[in-house]
Amino acid sequence: MSYRHVLVAVAVTPESHRLIEKAVSIARPTGGRITLLTLAADPELYNQLAAPMLENLRDLMREETQLFLDELAARAGYPIERTLIASGEVSEHILAACEEYGVDLVICGNHNHTLLSKVTCSARRVVASSRVDVLLVPL
């Protein structure tokens, strides 16, 4: 089966490069499209601790997340159609992106000790309610 549009759920970690490599290997033979989606870190805890000094922390963290996505895209060796930064429940954003952008494969990382573990936990919900294939890549 060939896939026309692959959504890759990444985290701001070096392991995300492996997920991109997998997506490229799947999309390249058919000229498929790739979209990257990640969660922005939520600075609310930090804002409560030092609110006056860190009021722009959310913007800074979002900018750093976008820079990481830009680096992933630049190093992919294949065109990345779009990058998405979400906040909140990642599985909801994955399902919405699948519907909105015509995604037919979702790729998620699978390990137990970092932010990607949140994606893994959410992957169960994605798999349970998804209308597209979901590939879990061991990291």
C-alpha positions in Angstrom: 0.0 0.0 0.0 1.3 3.5 -0.8 0.6 6.5 1.4 -0.1 10.0 -0.1 0.2 12.0 3.1 2.2 11.1 6.3 1.8 12.9 9.6 4.7 12.5 11.9 4.2 13.2 15.6 7.6 14.4 16.9 9.0 15.7 20.2 11.9 18.1 20.7 14.4 15.2 21.1 17.1 13.8 18.8 15.1 10.6 18.3 12.6 12.6 16.2 15.2 12.4 13.3 14.6 8.6 13.2 10.8 9.2 12.8 11.5 11.6 9.9 13.8 9.1 8.2 11.0 6.5 8.5 8.4 8.9 7.0 10.7 9.9 4.2 11.4 6.2 3.3 7.6 5.7 3.1 6.7 8.9 1.3 9.5 9.2 -1.2 8.7 6.2 -3.5 5.3 7.7 -4.3 6.0 11.4 -4.0 3.9 11.6 -0.8 3.6 14.6 1.4 4.8 14.9 5.0 3.5 17.0 7.8 5.2 17.3 11.2 3.2 17.8 14.4 4.6 18.4 17.9 3.4 19.7 21.3 4.7 23.0 22.6 5.9 22.9 26.2 3.4 24.5 28.5 5.1 27.1 30.6 2.2 27.7 33.0 4.1 26.2 35.9 7.0 28.5 35.2 4.8 31.5 34.8 3.3 31.0 38.2 6.7 30.9 39.8 8.1 34.0 38.2 5.3 35.6 36.3 6.5 39.1 35.9 9.9 38.1 34.7 8.8 35.4 32.3 5.6 36.7 30.8 6.9 36.1 27.2 8.0 32.5 28.1 5.2 30.9 26.0 6.3 32.8 22.9 9.9 32.0 23.5 9.2 28.3 23.9 7.0 28.2 20.8 9.7 29.9 18.8 12.3 27.4 20.0 9.9 24.6 19.1 9.4 26.1 15.6 13.2 26.3 15.2 13.5 22.6 16.1 10.8 21.7 13.5 12.6 23.9 10.9 15.8 22.0 11.6 14.0 18.6 11.3 12.6 19.8 8.0 15.9 21.1 6.7 17.7 17.8 7.6 14.9 15.5 6.2 16.3 15.4 2.6 12.7 15.6 1.4 10.1 18.3 1.2 8.1 18.8 4.4 4.7 20.2 3.5 3.9 21.8 6.8 4.8 21.9 10.5 2.2 22.2 13.2 2.7 23.1 16.8 -0.1 22.1 19.2 -0.8 22.4 22.9 -3.1 20.2 25.0 -4.0 16.6 24.1 -1.8 15.5 21.2 -4.2 12.7 20.1 -7.0 15.2 19.5 -4.7 17.3 17.3 -3.5 14.3 15.4 -7.0 13.2 14.6 -8.0 16.7 13.6 -5.0 17.1 11.3 -5.7 13.7 9.7 -9.2 14.9 8.8 -8.2 18.5 7.8 -5.2 17.7 5.7 -6.1 14.3 4.2 -3.5 12.3 6.1 -3.5 8.6 5.5 -0.7 7.4 7.8 0.4 8.6 11.3 3.9 7.8 12.6 4.6 8.0 16.3 7.6 7.1 18.4 7.4 4.5 21.1 9.5 4.5 24.2 8.9 5.0 27.9 10.9 7.8 29.5 10.5 11.2 27.7 8.0 13.5 26.1 7.5 10.9 23.3 5.9 8.6 26.0 3.1 11.1 26.0 2.7 10.5 22.3 2.8 6.7 22.9 0.0 6.9 25.5 -2.0 9.1 23.2 -1.3 6.7 20.4 -3.8 4.2 21.9 -6.5 6.8 21.6 -5.4 7.6 18.0 -5.4 3.9 17.1 -8.8 3.4 18.7 -10.5 6.3 16.9 -8.3 6.7 13.8 -9.6 6.1 10.3 -6.1 5.9 9.0 -3.1 3.6 9.6 -0.9 4.3 12.6 2.8 3.2 12.7 4.5 3.1 16.1 8.3 3.2 15.7 10.4 1.8 18.5 13.0 4.3 19.7 
